[in-house]
Amino acid sequence: MSGAALGLEIVFVFFLALFLLHRYGDFKKQHRLVIVGTLLAWYLCFLIVFILPLDVSTTIYNRCKHAAANSSPPENSNITGLYATATPVPSSCHLLIGYKLLLNSQHPCFKPWSYIPDGIMPIFWRVVYWTSQFLTWILLPFMQSYARSGGFSITGKIKTALIENAIYYGTYLLIFGAFLIYVAVNPHLHLEWNQLQTIGIAAANTWGLFLLVLLLGYGLVEIPRSYWNGAKRGYLLMKTYFKAAKLMTEKADAEETLEDVMEEVRKVNESIKYNHPLRKCVDTILKKCPTEYQEKMGRNMDDYEDFDEKHNTYPSEKSLVKLHKQVIYSVQRHRRTQVQWRILLEQAFYLEDVAKNETSATRQFVHTFQSPEPENKFIQYFYNPTVEWYWECLLRPWFYRILAVVLSVFSVIVVWSECTFFSTTPVLSLFAVFIQLAEKTYNYIYIEIACFLSIFFLSICVYSTVFRIRVFNYYYLASHHQTDAYSLLFSGMLFCRLTPPLCLNFLGLTHMDSSISHQNTQPTAYTSIMGSMKVLSFIADGFYIYYPMLVVILCIATYFSLGTRCLNLLGFQQFMGDNDMTSDLVDEGKELIRREKRKRQRQEEGENRRREWKERYGHNREDSTRNRNIHIDPKESNLSDLSTTRSSKYTRVNNRTERDRIELLQDVEPLDFNAETFTDDPLESKSERYQPGGRYLSMSQTGIFDDV
């Protein structure tokens, strides 16, 4: 099994990162470089979290093996003579005591099932760590600016990205220069390459630890509280109504913004004709517009006009770049709000169904609206209406309450350990106590499970906050494939910055870091690549130890919702039960949900009436036409054939009678008297619409960096 656990976890973590990225990103519409960059960042960060417990168990085994090699066996092999004293002791006691001490002297350590051979983990950690640092500090920021750029060429986008990142890179170079000057001025320190590398790692981990404590303090309280509130049906329904009111406002604002941007695009499209040098830029902008707007703008294009005939003021390329950027942003926001509105409606309808079915005497869950997608027969067989009623109305609230209590206990352990992990005598950190107890018995399975659960809970508290936070509309991770490229890349940057200090903080909580435990023991392979933090003593002995204690203040602030109250005072409405504005928005959202529910009910009733009408009268009509065709006289049929052949000489070949019959069953569109051409058949004119984006869109092939 040597190295097999490492290989299995590498494969498992890859599919886990791919699944999460598929949930938030869109593989079909987003550029492949954005997908690959984000997937690599998420994959490396998740890999560090999953592999670190194996590094801990391997380090404990190496310590045991090193202690066994340094210890010498007893000089006298006669166990009864080892502990001969003046006081007479029974021979049985001599045998028992001697046997125990002999076992202790031989260090009964055995190789764990997940043991990783020497030399593999240091190379593995160096590759993973420096790749993640290259992504977060160089590649992903550049790709982020490249994705937001509205340039029409690769050179223009690269230029914009370099200009935007000049300030970004300059800030971090200034911080690194400050650490460098400190080490150079200090007479007790001699600057070498390893120390220079340690300074860079310390600067990156210091910035990451600053963000880590902020996100951790929020997640330690909010995750257990979210599950506790999830057991309250009334609370969830009120919060859904509140979200509906806010989302409707955002949806209306997105539609208005899109209309304004499309009006600007229409003016540019009409002013710049097909033979203008900037026409290719306009075509690129039109490709990013929704289909309905492309069809409207594709009409009434006077391609016979020359752009030099009229002395108009044409927009510059810089203004078109800005317009292109606005189009990308407004279209993405409009599409996201539309999808989120549909998802929120389904959630509100389901919560209302749960509230109605709680008092059901039949104990069978009844849905107001059936799901449009057919359910799997296997799931439908086991998750029948009776099982669904017991789960949703009876078991699920209690399951959420028990889970909230368990998570609250974990949160208390983390807060206590963050405030006491620097104490080595006595050991106050509960994580260190658990690991040291398992280390005495060399129970590697327990060590790996305890380490995995501990670091997994810390990661959930930190990463879930990254998925929840929203910085206006610039950074927002939306599920159901609605996250834009900028937010995906930004999340990858955050993960790469937060994961290394998170792992160092975990090793400090378990006293596996020698700089915290102050013991001359073999360090883990992960801490060995970090170097000796004694180069910057004020960070290793000060900031790394005392700054995590602020998690207590952040947990208290999150528990009393101080951040939510501050946002309400600033005008950003948040859900609070004791607020008049919240109750008003809840009532508004309830009315919106009721209106959408009536609308969907009318649609379903209309479809049911059409289906009943077709089932009732459709068969009778087919039978009557079939019988009429059977009883036709052969002579009459011959005469009808002659008449049809004669009339076909003076009529068109396109079977107008059949088309007229189709028009009676469809809504006929009114004629457009402002159109350039007319056709005899409205259906023919409908089929000859312009293609999306107009007739003059350029068909140039896209490069690997285009449309990021």
N, C-alpha and C positions, 0 to 999 in steps of 0.2 A: 504493500500500500504506500510505499515511499513515493511522494510526489503525486499520487493519484488524487488526493483531496484538493491539492492546488489546481490541478487540471480541471477537475469537475467544477470547482467554484469559478474558475475563469470562464468556462462555457456558460454556466448558469447566470452569472452576472451580466454577460453580454446580452442574453435574451431578455433579462429583466430591464436593462437600459433601453433595449430596442422596443419593448412593449410600452414603457412609459413615454418614450419619444413618439411612438405612433399615436398614443392617446392625445398628446398635446400638439404635435406638429402634423403637417400635411405632406406626405411623401410625394404626392402627385403634383402639387402646385409649387412647392418651395424648391429652391435650387438645391442640387445634390451636395454642393460644398457646404451649405448651411447645415444640412442634415448630417453629413459626415463629421463636421467640426463639433456640433452639439452632441452627437452620439459618442464621439471619442472622449469629450470632457466628462459627460455623465458616467460613461463606462469606467474610466480611470478612477473617479471619485468613489463610485460604488465598490470597485475592486479593492481599494485600500481598506474600506470598512469591513469587507468580508474576509480578507486575507490576514488582517492584523491578529485575530485570535490564534491562528495557526503559528504566527511568529512568536506569540507569547508562550504557547505550549512548547515550541521547539527551544526557546531560550531557557525555560525552566528545566528541560531535559539536559541541555548542555551544561547548565550550572551544576546539576546533580552529577553528571559524568565528570566534570572538572573537579568537584569535591571528592569524588571516589578515587580519582587518579592521584590526588595530593595526599589523601589519608593513607596511613601505614597500617598493616594488620597487627594484631597483638603479638608480642614477642613470645609468649608461652601459649602453646596451643591447648594446654590443659585448662579448660574453662573453670573447673572447680578451684584451681590454684590462683586464678587471676585476682580474686577479691578476698584473699585470706586475711582475716583481721584477728586482733587479739580476742575479740568477743566471739564466743562460740556461736556459730550459725549452722542450722541444719544443712545437710548436703543438698536437699531438694531446693532450698532457697538459693544456694550457690549456683546450681544449675540454671534456675529460672532467670536470675539476674544476669548471669554471664551470657546466656543465650540472647537476651534482649539487647544487651550492649554490643554483642558481637554483630547482631543484625544492623544496629545503628551505625557501627563502624564501617560496615561494608556498603552502606548507602544503597538500599534496595530500590534503585530506579530502573525502570525499563523503558524501552523505546516506545513513544506514542504511535498510534495508528496513522496519524497525520504528520509524521515527522518529515521535515524537508531537509535534504542533505546540505552539508556545509558548502558555502559559496554561492548557493542559488539565490537566497533571499536578499543579500546585499545588492547583487546585480539587478534583481527584480525591482527592488525599491528605488534604486537610482534611475532606472528607465522610467518607471511610473511617475516618480516625483518630478523629475526634470521635464518630462513631456507635459505634465499638467501645468507646470510653471511657465513653460513656453507658450502653452495655449492661453493661459489666463492673462499674461502680461504682454504678449506680442501679437499672436495670430488672431485670437477672438476679438480683441478691440479693433483691430484693423478690418476684419470681416464685418464687424458691427457697423462701423462707419461706411464701409463699402455698400452694405445692404441698404442703409438709409439714404444713400446718395441718389439724387435724381438725374445723374449724368446719363448721356446717351452713348458714351463710348467707354471702353475699358480704361483708357488713359485719363479721361475726365473723372471717373469714379475713383481711381487710384490717387489722383491729385487731391480730391476732396477728402479722402480718408487720411492721407498723410497730414494735411493741414489740421484736421480735427484732432488727430492723435498727437500732434506736436506738443500741445499744452499738457495732455495726459501723460506722455512719457517724461516731459520736463519736470512734472511734479514729483514723480517717483525717483528720478535721478537726483533731485534735490535732497530727498530724504536719505537716499543711499549715500550721497556725498557727505551729509551731516554725520552719519555713523562712521564713515571713512576718516573724516577729520578727527573725530573723537579718538579713534584707535591710534592714529598717527601722532597725535599730541601727547597721548599718555606715555610717559617714559617707561612704565613697567611692561608695556606690550610691544612686541615686535611683529610687524605686519608681514605675514606670509600668505601663500595662496590658499591654504586651508582655512586660515583665519578670515581671509577676504570672502571666501565662500560661505563661511559661517555668518558673517555680517549680512550678506544678502539673504540668507535663509531667515535670520532673526528679524530683518526688516519686513519680509513677507509674512512671517508668522505673527508678528506684532499687529500688523494691519488686519490679518485674518482673525486673530483673537479678539480684537476690538469689536468686529462685527458678530463674532460667534456668541459672545456673552449677551449682546442685545437680542439676537434671535432666539437664543436658548431660554432666556428669561421669559419671553413671550410664549414659547411653545410648551414649557413646563406647566403652565397654568391653563392655557387655552385648549390644549388637546384633551385633558380630562374633563374640562368644563363643557366642551363641545359634545362629548358623549353623554354627559349627564343631562344636558339640555335636549339631546336627541331622544331621550326617553319621554319628553313632554310633548305630546301631540299638539296641544294648543299653542305652545311656544313656537314650534316649527312652522305651524300654519300662519301665525302672525308674522313671523320673520319672512316667510315666503311672500306674503302680501306686501310687506315693506320692500322686499327686493323687486317685486313687480312694479311698484310705483316708481322706484328709482330707475329701473331698467327701461321703463316706458319713456321717462324723461331723456335718458341717454339715447334711446332708439330714435326719438323724434329729433334730437339734436344731430345725430349721425345722418339722418335722412336730409335734414336741412343743409348740413355741411356738404353732403354729396350733391345736392341740387345746385348749390352755389358753385362748386368746383366744376360740375358738368356744364354749367352756363359759361364759365370761362373757357372751357375746352371747346364749346360750340362756337364761340366768337373767334377763337384762334383757328379753328378748323375752317371757318368761312373766309377768314382773311388771308390765310396762307393757302395758295392754290397748288395744284399738282406739280407745276414746274418751278416752284420756289426752292432754293437750296435747303431751307429748313423743313421741307415737307416730310422728310424721313423721320425727323424728330416728332412731328405731329402724329404720324402713323404709329410710332412707338407708344405715344401717349394714348391713342385710341385703342390700342390693343389691351391696355390695362383697364379700360372702362367696362362697365357692365354691358351685357348683350343688348338690352333694350335701348340703352343710350347710343350704342354703336349703330343700331338700325336707324334711329332718328337722325343721327349726324351723317349717315351715309346717303341720305336723300338730299335733293336740291343742291347738288354740287355741280357748278357750272365749269365743267372741265374744258370748255372751249375758250374760257377767258384766260388772258395772259396776265401774269402778276405785274408786268410793267405797264399795262394799259391804264391802271388806276394808281394814282399817287397816294397810297394809303400808308399809314404808319404801322409797320410790322413789328411784332415783339422780337426781342433779342434772344439769343440762345440761353443767356443766363436766366431770363424770365421763364423760358420753357423748361429749364432744369428745375426751377422752383415749382412750376405747375406740375411737372411729372412727379415730383416728390409728394405734393399735396394729393394727387390722384391716387397714388399707391396707398397713402395713409387713409384717406377717406373711404376708399373701396374696401379695404381690409376692416376698418371699424364698422362700416355698414353691414358687411357680411357677418361679422362676429355678433353684433347686436341682434340680427335677425335669427341666427341659430340659437343664441342664448334665450331669446324670448320664447321660442318654441319649446326648448327644454324646460324652462321655468313654468310654462303652462302645463306641461305633462306632470311636473312635480306637484304643482298646486292641485290639479285634478285628483291625483293619487292620494294626497294628504286629506283632501275633502272626502274621498271614498273611505279612507281609514276611519275618519271621524264618524261617518254614517254607519259603518259596519261594526263599530264597537258595541252597539246596542242590538245587534242582530240576534234573533232567537234561533235561527237555523244554523248559525256558526259556519256559514259559507260566505266567502268574500265575493261581493258583487261589484263589478266595475261599471262606472257610468259610461265610459267610452272604451271600446275594444281597441287593442293595439293594432295599428295599421300593418305591422310586420308579423307574419305568421310565426308562432312560437315553436320551439323544438318539441317534437312529440315525446321524447324521453323526459324532458324537463316538465312538460305539461302533465305527464302521467304521475310523476312523484310530487310535483308542486301543484297539486290540485286546489280548488277553491277552499276546501276544508283545511288543508295544511297551511295555505296562505293566511287564512283567518287566524289560526292559532299562532302563527309566527308574527304577523303584523300587529294583532290586537292584544296578544297575551304574553308571548315569550320575548319579543324583541325589546320592549321597554326594560324588562328585568335584566336582559343580557347587557344592554347598554349601561345600566346602573352598576352592575358588577364590574364591567370593564373600566368604568370611570373610577371606581374605588381602587382597583389594582393599579391603574396608571397614576392615580394620586399618590399611592404609596411609593411608587418608583420616583415620582417627582420629589417627594420629601427626602428620599435617600440621596438623590443627586444634589439637592440644595445643601444638605448636611455635609456631604463629602466635599463639595466645592469650597465650603468654609473651613474645613478641618484637614484637607489632604496634606498640608505642609507639616503636620505633626507626625513625627516618626516614633517618638517614645512618650506616651503610649500611642499606638496606632488608632486614630479616631475615624478615619475614612472607612465607611462600610464596604466599599468596593475592595479596598486593600485587605480588609479583614477576611472577606470571602476568598480572595485569591490566595492569601497566605495559609489559610486553613486547608485549602485543596492542595497547596504545594507541599505541605508536610506529609500528606498521604500519597502524593504523586498520582492523583486522580485526574488524568489529562482530559477525560471526557467532561468532567465537571468544570474544569478550568476553561475549556473552549466554550462550553455552553454559557457559563457565567460571563465570560468576556464578550461573547457574541450578543447576548441579551442586553448587556450594559451599553456597549457601543451602538447597538442597533436602536435602543431607546433614545440615546443622545442624538443619533443621526435623524431619527424621525422628528424629534422636537425642532431640530435646526432646519432640515430640508422641507418639512411641511410649512414652516413659516416662509421659506423662499417661494413655495408654490402659492401661498395665500396672499402675500403682500402685493399691493398694487400702487405704483407710482403714477398717479393720474392715468393717462392713456399711453404713456411711453413704455412702461414695463408692466405687463399683465399676462400671466400664464393662464390661458383659457383652455379648458378641456374640449373634447369633441373636435379636434384638429383645427382650432380657431386661434392658435398662438402665432403671431407674426415672427419673422426671422430675427428682428431686433431683440425681442423678448427671449427667444430661444438661446441666442448667443449670449445674452446677458446672464441668463440662468447658468449656462455653462461656466462663465467667468466666476460667478458667485460660488458655485460648487468647488471649483479648483482652488479658490482662496480660502474656503472654510474648512475643507477636509483635512489638510495637514495640521493646523492648530487644534482641530477637534481630536485627532488621533493623539497628539502630544498631551492634550488635556486629559484624555482617557488614561494614558500611560502614567500620568502624574497622579490621578485618582487611585490607581491600583499599585502605586509605588514601584512600578516597573522601570521608571526613569531614574537613573542614578543621580541626576542633578536634584531631584526632589527627595529621594530616600537617603541620599548622602552615604551610600554603602558602596564599597569597592567590589561590586559584583559585575558579572558579564552583562552588558546591555543588550537590548533587543537589536535586531538588524535594522529596524526602522529608525531608532534613535542614533544608531552609529552613522547613518548618512547625514544626520543633522549637525554633526560635529559637536564640539564642546562649547556650550553656551557661556562658559566662564570668560570668554573673550569680552562679552558685554555683561558684566556682573550686575549692573543696575537693572537690566532686563530679566536675566535669569533668576536673580534673588529678590527682585522687587515686583516688576510688572507681571510676570508669569504666575506669581504666587498670590498677590493681593488683589489684582484686578478681577479675577473670577468671583471674588466675594460680592461684587456688585450685583450678582444674579439675584440676591435676596431682595434688593431694592426694586429690581425690575419685576420680580414675581409679585411683590406687593402692589406695585403700580398696575400690573395687568389684572390682578384679582379685583381691584376696585375700579377697573376700567377708566383709569385716568387719561390714557391716550384717546379713548373714545369720547370722553367728555371734552377734551381739548379740541378735537376735530369738530365737535358740534358747536363749540363756541366760535370756531373759525368759519363756520358756514358749511362744512362738509357733513351732511346728515348721516348719522350712524344709528343703528338699531339700539334703542334704549327703552326699557319698559315703562319708566317713570317720566316720560317726556311727552309734552303735548304735540310737538311736531311729529314724533314717532307715531302717535295714535292717529293723527291726521293722514299720514302717509299709509298707515295700515288700512284705514277706511278707503282711501283712494285705490290702493292696490286690490282690495276686496271687490270693489265695484268693477275694476278692469277685468278681473278674473271672471266675475259673474257675466260680464258682457261677452267675453270670449267664449264662455261656456254656452250661452244662449245661441251665439252664432254657430258654433259647431253642432249643437243640437238641431238647429234648423237645416244645416247642410245634410246631416244624417237622415232627417225626416224626408227631405226632398229626394235623396238617393233611394230611400226605401220605397217611396211612392212611385218613382220611376221603375224600380225593379218589379214592384207588384203590377204595375200597368203593363210592363213588357211580358211578365209571366201570364197575365190574364188574357190579354188581347193579342199578343204576338203569335201564339199557337193557332188561334182561330183564324187570323189573317193568312197564315201559311197554309192552313187546311183549305180555306176558301179558294186561294189562288191555285192550289194543287188540283182541287176538284174542277175548277173552271178550265184549266188546261186539259184535263182528261176528257171533258165533254165537248170539246171543240170539234166541229164537223171538219172532216178532211178537206171538203171543198172550200169551206171558209178559210181554212189555213192556207190553201193554195192561193186564194184571192188576196189574203193578207200579205202573203209573201210577194205576190206580184206588185201590190200597192207599195210595199216597202222598198222593193227594188226600183220602182219608178221614182218614188220620192227621194230616194238616195241620190239620184242624179242632180237634184236641185238643192240639196242640203249639204251641210258640212259633214265631215267624216268623224267629228269628235263626239258624236252621241250626246247632243245637247239635251235630249229628253231625260236621260239618266242624270245629268248634272242638275237640271231643273228639279228633279225629284229629290236630289240630295240637298239642294238649297232650301227646300221647304222644311227639312228637319234640322237645319243649322241656323244659327244667327248670322244673317247676311250683313256684311260690313258695308257701311255707307260709302258711296263713291267719293273719291278725293278729286274735287274739281280743280285743285291747285297742282295736281300732278303734271309731270311733263308729258307723259304718254298715256293713252287710254287703250284698253283692250275690250273686246266684245264680251269676254267671259271674266267675271270677277274672280272666279277660282283660279284662272290662269294668271291673273295679275297678282294674286296672293302667293302663288308658287314662285313667281319671278321676283321675289324681294331681293334686296341687296344682301350680300353676305355680311356677317358681323365685322364691323370695322371699316366698312366702305369698300369701294371698288379699287381704291388706289393705295391700299396698304402695301408696304414693301414686304417682299417675301424672302428677305435675306436670312441666311442661316445664322443661328445663335451660337456664340462661342461658349467656352466653359465658364467664363466669368460674367456672362450677360445675365441680366434680370435677377441678380442675387437679391 
